[in-house]
């Protein structure tokens, strides 16, 4: 599911415009040069629908973003100006800026890929050696944003990428690898046919802010090389967002972050502890003017009596669709297992019985 990361001045959904520029090779039709599979081999050309490795598959069809965006824009009377393709395997920033100047809104596609170690894509074997966008994507975004103040970036990547241009653009959408219907899903969100409700399943931060420091010079190695890079993961339970909470560091986007085209109000919280576990009951209201889905989350902080333990652990969530101004009652249950922690001395999960448990939605 797509995640809306930024929507300054309500640039999204796109409306009341005449021309939209779609920029970047990542918006284009898939063009696999090295094999017959929909997943390219040694060179990524076009939108990436999935990562590479044992889970790679073929598609009976694949809808590209440029095709879907053009089709939907035509229905709305919007002209699409396209600037895609690679120049010597790099995005052409000058052509991107030229297209952006002609449009009311500019949409820029950037991408990166990763997979399993036996696969080799663009001299990257397995995981990425850094978090930069491929093909000079960052330079492309900066060039387009300097030419058009209404710039939206679509990030087509397995997870986090560096976003040095974040303050220069108005909208950002993270797509992940959305499969065969990629283009239709992206177009629907861009033009408001669908209200996004995705949330990040990971913490998005600068590479150097994570707990383990990666030597990017050793990140990519030929298959069969014995001298592989070794990294020390010593954070214990404090992985992901837990690390940032413990270190009082603020990530770019926290775990669970995600915007929508409407707004929600939460009220009348009631907590109860019973035989089934801890229940949070409350009311959610859509205070906006479009239908949308709220995704309330319940985070628990266990008492200090259990020792050193992470704060704000996600223990439950629900998804509820609401019409404009509609309200619904919602219940989230943290069962017996969710109220337990692994006691090293007892070598088993133990229910928290002493002290207060803090409940929050952060």
N, C-alpha and C positions, 0 to 999 in steps of 0.2 A: 504493500500500500504506500502511495506517495505521501511524503511528509513536507508540509509547508513550513519552511524555516524562517522566512522573513516576508513581510507584506507592508512595507512602508507606504504611507499615504493611500492605502487600499488600492495599490496598483493592480492587484488581482482580486476578482477575475477581470480579464480584459474586456472593456466595454467602451462605447462612445469614441471609437477611433476609426480611422480610415485605412491606415497602412501599418502593417506589422512586419518587421524584419526577423527572419529565422536564420540564425548564424551558427556556423560550426559544423564540422564533419559528423559530430555525434547525432545530428538531427536527420542525417541522410539514410537512404536505403542501405541495408547490409550488403557488403560486397566482399565475400570471402575469396581470396585469391589462391589459397594453398590447399584447400580440400573442398569436399562437397557438403560439409556440415554447415549448419547455420552458425556455429561457433567458429570464428576465424582461427587460423593457425598462427603463423609468426608475425602477422601484421593486422592490427585492428583497423577496420575501415567501415565506418557507419555506426549506427546505434548498437549498443551492447545489451542483448536481452538476458544473458546469463553468464556466470563465471565458467572457467574451464577446469577440467578434472573429471573424476569418475561420475559426477552428476551431470555432465554435459549431455545434451540431447539435441535432436533435430526438431524442427517445427514444420508442420504442414503448410503454415503460412506465417508471415511476420509483418505486422503493420508498423511502418516507419513513422517517426514523429512528423516529418515534413509532409508526408501524404495525408495524415490524419488532421494536422493543423490546417493545411490548405483546404481540405474538404469542408471542415466545420466553419472556417473563416468565410468561405464563399457563401454559405447559407446565411451568414450574418452580414454580408455585404462588405467584408473587409478584404483588402488586397494584401497578398503575401509577397514580400520581397525576400528571396532566398540567397544566401551567401554561404555555401558549404564546400567541403573538399579540402584536401591537404596539398600544400606546396612543399615538396621535398619532405613529406611526412611531418610537416608542421602546419599549424593553422595559419592562414594568411590574415594577420591582424589588420593590415591596411584595407583589404577588401571587406573585412567585417565592419570596420569603422565607416567605410563608404556606404554600405548598405544601411547601417544604423542611422546615418544622417538623413536618409530619405523617408524614414518611418516615424510614426508617432510613438511606437513601442518597439524595443529590440529584445529578442529572446536569444540568449546565447547558451549553447550546449557545450559542457565540458565533461570529460570522462577519465576513468582509470579502470584497470582490471586486475584480477588476481585469481589464483586457483591452487591446484595441488602441484607439488614439486616436480612431478614427472612431465608437466606441461611447460612449454616455453613460448611465451608471447612477447614479442618485441624485446628480446634479450632479458626478459624477466622470468625466472624459473620459480613458479609457485607464488609466494606472497610478494607484495611490493617492497622495494628497498626504501621507499620514502612515501610521503603523503601528497606529493605534487600531482596536479592534473597532467595528463599525458598530452603530447603534441603541442606544447606551448599554450595550454588552455588559459593559464593565468594572464599571460600577455594579451591574449585575445579579449578576455573580459575587460581588462583595464582599457584597452584601445576602444572597445565598443562603448563602455561607460563614459569615456571622455567625449564621445561623439553624440551620445543620446542619454539624457538624464533619466529616462524611463526604461532602465535596463533590468531584465529578469534573467536569472541564471538557472539552468536546469543541470543538476549534477547527476550524471549517470555513472555510478561507481559502486563497488562492493560495500563501502563504509566511508569513514571520514576521509576528506581531502582538505588540504590547506586552502584557506579562503582569504588571501591577503587583500582582496578587493571588496570585502564584505560591506564596508562603509560607503562604497562608491556605487552600489546597486540598490534598487528598491525592492526586488523580489528574489527569493531563492526557493527552489523546490528540489528535494532529494528524491530520486526515483528508485535507487537500488537497481536491481536487474529484474524488470517487471514482465518479461516473457513475451509471448506471441502478440498480445494485445497492447503492447507498449505504447504505440502511437496514439491509439484511441483513448487510453487512460490519461495520458499527458494532455492531450487536446481538451478532453472533457473538463479537467481541472483548470486549465488555463482560461477557458472561456466560461466557466461557471456552470457547465452542465452537471457537474458533480462537485459537492462540497467536500474537500479533503478532511480526513479525520485520523490520518496516520500519526504515530508517535515514535520517536527514536528508541530503538532497542539497545542503544549503546551511548556512551558519552562522547561528545564531539569537542575536541580540544586541540591546542597546538601540540605538535609532536614532542617537543621538549618538556611539556608539562606532565606527560604520563610517567608512571613510576619506574619503568625500565627504559634506559637510554639505548637507542639503536644506532649502531655504526653503519650509516648508509653505504659506506664504501664496501662493506662486506655483505650487503643485503641480498645480492643476486649472485649465484654461483653455478657453474656448469654441472650437469647431471653426473653423478658418480664421484664428485670431488670429496675427498676425505676431510679436507681442512675446512669444515663448515663453521660458520659463525655460531658462537655460543653466547647466550644471554642469560642473565641472572634474574629470575622472577622471585623476589623475596617478600612481596607485599602481603602474602598470606591471604586472609579474608578480605583485605582491602583492595579489591579489584574494581575497575571501572569507576562509577560514580562514588563508590565508597572511599576510594583513594582521595578524590577531590574534596569530599566532605571532611575527611580526617586532616588533610593538609590545609584546609580553609582556602582552597584554590577554586576560582570560578572558571568553569569551562566556557567555550564559545556557546555551545548548546548542551544543557544537561540531559541526562538519561530521562526518557519519557517526554521530551519536549515535542510540541507539534501544535500548529495554529490551524484555525478554520476560518471560514468566511462569515461566521456569526459569533455570538458571545453567549456565555452561560453564567448563571448565578446559582450558587449552592447555599442552602439554608436548612434550618431545623435538624441539625445533626443530633442523633441519639445513639449512644453506645450501650451495648449490653453484653454481658458475659454469661453464656449458658453451657449446656452439655455439649453442644456442637462446636462451640468456640466463641470468638469475639465477633459480634455483628455491628457494623456501622450502617445506620439507616438515615437517609437524608432526602431532601427534595432538590431536583435539578430543574432549572427553568431556562429555556431558550429566550434570551432577551434581545435577540437580533431580528432581522426581517427576512431571513432565508432558513430553510430547513437544514438541520445539521445534526451531527452525532457527537455527543459528549462522551469522553472516556475518563470518568473519575477513577483515581487510583488511591489505594490505601497503603501508606507506609507506616511501619512500626519501628519504634525505638525501645529496645529492652532495657530494664533497670540495670544500674551499675553493679548490682549484687551478683550478676553472672560473670563479671570480669570484663576484660577488654573485648569489645564487640562492636561491629559497625552500627552506625546510626542510620535511620531512614531506609529500611529494607522493604522493598515492594512485596506485599503479601496478598494482594488481591486487586482486581479492577473489574469494571463493567463497561459495556458500551450501550448507550441509549440514544435512539434517534428521536428528535423533537421537532415539531412544526414551530413556526414563529410564535412566540409567547406561550407555548405549551409547557406544562410542568408535569413531572413524573416522580413518583417515589422510587428510590433506588436502595438496594441492600447489597453490601459487600461482606462476605464472611471470611474470617481468618480461622481455619479449622485447627484441630489439635496439632497437626504437624507444623503449621505456620506459626504457632505459638511456642514452638520448641526450638532449641539450639543444640548443637553437637557439643556434649560435655566430654572433653578429652580424658579427664580422670576416670569417668564412668565408661568411656568408649561407646557411647550411645547418645541418641537424641533424648533430651530431657525437657519436659514442659516447664515454662517459667511460672513459678508459683509465688515468689516473694518479690515485693516491690511493684511499682506502677509501670504500666506499659503506655508509652506515649503514642498517640495516633495523629497522623498528619496526612496532607495530600500533596506534599512537596515532592 
